[in-house]
């Protein structure tokens, strides 16, 4: 009985220490390869399964063709996101400032990707 407070305090300190350790760890891990203009592309190995690059797998590799492929893919993604967001935000007939900021960001990314494709090729 006389040690219950000390044991309770000790256990509480350990639990509190574990909680602080769990809170301070980062849950987000950046996975990918950075090259070219600073894009993060999908990793080449995913859970020990090889995911080939469409240019390297054919035995023909050109960095220029590879970058054009990824630029086109990025443009298609930007178009898809913009159309999805426009449809979602204009459904109620009013665009809030936060939604307008998101749409401006989508327009910027779409124009950036278009200019990148147009200027590089």
N, C-alpha and C positions, 0 to 999 in steps of 0.2 A: 503494500500500500504506500509506503513512503517513497518508492521510486517511480510511481505512476506518473507524476507530474514531469519528472526528468525524462522518462521514456517518451511521453507524449510530446514534449517539447523537441526532443531529438528527432522523432519521426516527422513532426511538422516541419522542422528545418530541412530535412532530406526531401520531403515532398515539395516544399517551396523552391528548393534548389533545382529539382527536376523540372518544375514548371518554368522557371526562368531559362533553363537550358533549352527547353522545347520552344519557347517563344522566340529566343534569339537566333535559332537556326533558320536558314533561308529555305523556303519551299520551292523556289523557282530556280531551275538550272537551265542555263542557256546552252542549247545543243545546236550544233551546226558548224558550217565552214564559212569563214569570212574570206571573200576574195572579190576581185573586180571593184565594184563601186561601194562595197561595204554591206552587201546583202548577206543575210544568213539563210543559207539553203538547207534543204533536208540533209541529214547526215548520210554518209555513204554506207555505214553499217548500222543497222537497227536491230538490236537484240540478236546479234550474231548472224543476221540474215543480210546477204549482200544485195544492195539496191543499186543497180548500175546506172551510170549516166547515159542518156540515150546516144551520145556521140562517141563515148569511149567503147561502148559495147559492140559497135559495128567495126571496130578496128580503125576507124577514121576519126581523128580528133582535131578540131580546130577551135582555139579559144574564141575566135571571132564568131564562129557559128554557135558555139555554146552560149556566149553572152547574148546573142540575138534571140536564141531560143528562150532564155530566161527573161529577157526584156519583153518579149511577146506574151509570155506567161504572166508576167507582172501586170501588163496592160489589160489582159483579159480579166484578171482578178480585180483590178481597180474598177473596170466597167461594171462587173458583177456587183461589187460592193456598193457602188454609187446607185445603181438602179434599185437595189434592195433597200437602201436607206431612203432614197427619194420616195419610193412606194410606201414605206413604213411611216415616214414623217408627214407626208401630205395626206394621209388617210383621214385625219380628223379635220383638215382644213386650216390648221394653225401650226406654225413652226415656231417653237420656243427658241430663245437665244442659244441654248445649249445644243439643240438640234441643228440650228443654222451653223454653229461653229463646226459641228461634225460634218455637215454637208460641204462647207468650205474646205475642210481638210480633205474630203473625198475628191472634190474638184481639183484641188492642188495636186494630189497624188496622180490623178488621171492625166492632167496636163503635163506633169513632170515625166510620166512614163511615155506619153505621146512624143514629147520633145526629144527624149532620149533616143527613141527609135528613129525619129525623123533625122536628127542631127548625126547620129552615129552611122547611118546607112545611107 
